[in-house]
Each structure stands twice: as C-alpha cells, then as structure tokens.
Amino acid sequence: MRQLGELEAEIMHRLWAWGRPATARDVLTDLNKKRPLAYSTVKTVADILHRKGMLRREKEGRAWVYEPTGTRQQYTAALMQDALGGNPDPAGALVSFVEQITPEEADALRAALRTAKRRSGA
C-alpha cells in the first residue's frame, strides 16, 4: 500500500475523524476553512480513493456519499507492514524504529504486543 498524497490524506483524515459518511461537498466545506479548493478537485480525489479501495460510496439523491473502507489504524498498519516487508533486514529496521520512539510510544508498543499475544492465545 502506498502512502497517500497530501489531498488524499486530508480527505481520509476528515472522514476517519468524523466517523460518518460524507459527501464531497461536506469535505470541501471543511477543507475550504484552511485553503480554497474547487469542488471538482475534491470530487475527483474522492473518486480516486474509491477506485483505490480506500473509500466506499453510495448514491444519496444526486450525490455520492463516501466512507472509509478501513480504519486509520488499519491503514497505518498496512504502511508499516509494507515498510518491513520491503526491507531485507526487518529486525534491524525494527531496532532503528524502537531507538527513535518516545517512552510513551514504547509503552504503547509493549501494550500492543501484549494484546496481540493474548488475542493469538500464545
């Protein structure tokens, strides 16, 4: 999975944060609070995200209503998996990663490992 472009990420972050389906017009209204964009630009990027499988859409009246197909956490995990999978030394990459994270992030990583262990029954 490739990393999202700037506008793709802005659209996805809003939809994930809202936790509800939204139209391109809804997204545009929020985006225009920070910078002016054309409706057609937002609509085109939402359609691209749909084709990539990041968004599902359903017709509501004359407009498409979009919602993410996965969570922000699932997207982030897929990016991390791709980074590790493409590295000839995944253990080395993990060591470098752990050396760079904050103590709070290290605590979160330990908690995640414990949760994963419980879920797998190990």
N, C-alpha and C positions, 0 to 999 in steps of 0.2 A: 504494500500500500504506500503510495507516495504522499508526501506532505502536501497539505492544502495550500493553494495560493492565498494571497492576502484577502481578497474579497470573499473567496470561498470560506476561509476561516472565520471572517466576520459574520457571515450568514449562519454558518453552523454554530458558532458560539452563542448567537442570539437564540436560535431555535433550541439548543440544549438548555440554555438558561431559562427560557420561557416555559419549557416543559409542556408545550401545547402546539398543535398545528397552527400554521400561519400562512397568509398569502404573501406573494412577493411585494404587494403594496404595504402590508404590515411591516415587513423587513425594511423596505425603502424608507418609510416614515421614521423608523428608529435610526437608520443609518444617516439620514439627512440631518439629524441633530448634530452630527460631527463634521460631515462633509457632504457637499452636493453630489448626488448621483442621479442618473436617469433611470426611470422605471425599466426601460428596455434592458439596461445593463444588469440590474438585479434579477430580472426575469430570466435573462439568458444564463447567468451564472447558476441560478436555482435549477434551471433545466439541465445544465451540465452536471451538477451534483446529483440530479435524479438519474441521468444516464450512467454515471459512475457508481450508482448503487448506494450513495450516501443519504439520499432523500427518497421517500415515497411520496406520491402525490395523488390527490383525489379531487375530482371536479366538484366544485361547490358553486352553483349558479354558472356564471361565465368565467370564474377564476379558478385556478389551481390552488389547492391548499397543500402545503408541504409540511412534512415532519421527518425527523431523522430516523434512519433505519436501525441505528445503534446508538449507544451512549457515548459520551465524551471519553469515558474510561475505556471502553472497548476500542475506540479509535486510537487512543494513546497507546494501549497495549499492543495493537497491531503495528504501530510505528516502531515501538521498542523491539518487537519480535523480528521485524524486517531488518532492523539495525544489527541485531545479534546474529540473525541467520546469514547475513551477508558478510560477516566478519570471520576470517579464518581462525581467530583466537577469541571466541566468545567469553571465556573465563577472564582473559586479560582485559577485555572491554568492560566486563562487569567490575573488575577490581578498580579500573580507572574511574568508572562511574561512581562507585561507592566512596572513593577517595575525594570526590568533588561535592558530594551532597552534604546538606546541613545535618546537624544532630537530629532535628525534628524529622527530616526526611528519612534518616537512618532508622529512627524509631518506627516510622510508618512502614518501611520496608520489612523490618523484623515482624511487625504485626501482620503484614500481608503474607509473609512466609508461614507464620503460624496458622493463619486462617486457611491458606491453601493446603497445608498439611492435614488439618482437621477435615477439610472437605474431601480430600483424597483417601482418608481413612488410614493414613500411614502413621 
